[in-house]
Amino acid sequence: MKPVELAIIVAIVLALLFIASILTLIIFEKEEKREKADFTEIDKANSKLEKLKVYFMGWVVEYDSQSKENFYRYHDKFTWVSPTWYIFDENLKLVEKVYDEEFVSNCKKWGVKILPLIANKDFSQEIVHKILSDPKSREKAVNQIVDMVLSREYDGVNIDFENIPPEDRENLTLFMKFLYEKLHPLGKLVTIDVPAKTQPAYSGWSGAYDYKALANYSDLVIIMIYDYHWAGGSPGPISPLDWFNDVLDYALQTIPREKIVAGIPFYGYDWPEGGRGKGVTYAMAIRIANESKAYVHFDSDKGEAYFTYYKDNIKHYVWFQIAKSTELRIKAALSKGIDKIAAWRIGQEDPLTWNVIDKP
């Protein structure tokens, strides 16, 4: 065989090997795709997103670095930010868990108003009852908040007292009245987080919150329109659109429209059948779907994505938010003339969510 002929044969063999490797790679990639989750429905739902102008607030937590990172990345979308830095402890002392000087400095530079969240530690009913029920404790707690807001030069405060005994309904209003009368004349914003409800309630988790009275002593009333289905309950949408609309309709009967802030979820839950659910972020839900090769649905009526999967022979139900979920809720609020939105919490969201939110 001549050297030229040998060279041609070698070249042909190499070419065939190359083609074979390419075909193998293509087949392998197709197999890989078949072994992953099917996101067709949520991809379709997210394919046509509208940019909507709203006054936006997000809670930023200190225990997840992604929360701060995402706020920094998208700070131009925010009107207010609420870092979760403060709690009242068992001694009714206002404890500063974190103070981030760089965070505060950046907010001032960016023109984002800082309204740090203050909660009763672990949502302890005992702590919040002690604060609210005793006039001296109430006054002492309010003075601690005022001193903190002034010394740290915050723009206001976000009160997140939860698990309040219904019998402290009037005491909560008195607390907010005292706080408002101290801070409002100083140009500070007084805001409160309240549970969602669709009718008057005087008992249970939402019994202590008198929407109408609290609105008199708050610049913003942030309605937490989520946990319709919660970790300890049955699986289902966290903030179904029909309920979301009903909550806002009731709020409009009791709170001035300009003070209403529609609180929306950025999170989801993963419920094992018959067991307690665990919170999941968008990224976690996508990872679980991929690992379990799930078909992910989008319920346009409820405004949320969902899927099921099996782990250790136990069926799991996952409901979570995508960018379209946020768009649908903002549209619902805007249709009622409500242009203020708050999200629990930053760092949990579908990245495409930021294509929806725009500052007025």
Secondary structure, DSSP 8 states (H G I E B T S, - for coil): --HHHHHHHHHHHHHHHHHHHHHHHHHHHHHHHHTS-B-HHHHHHTTS---EE-EEEEEE-TT-HHHHHHHHHTGGG-SEEEE--EEE-TTS-EEE----HHHHHHHHHHT-EE--EEEEGGG-HHHHHHHHHSHHHHHHHHHHHHHHHHHHT-SEEEEE--S--GGGHHHHHHHHHHHHHHHGGGT-EEEEEEE--SS---SSTTTT--HHHHHHT-SEEEEE---SS-TTS-SS-SS-HHHHHHHHHHHHHHS-GGGEEEEEE--EEEEETTS--EEE-HHHHHHHHHHHT-B-EEETTTTEEEEEEEETTEEEEEEE--HHHHHHHHHHHHHTT--EEEEE-TTSS-GGGGGTEE--
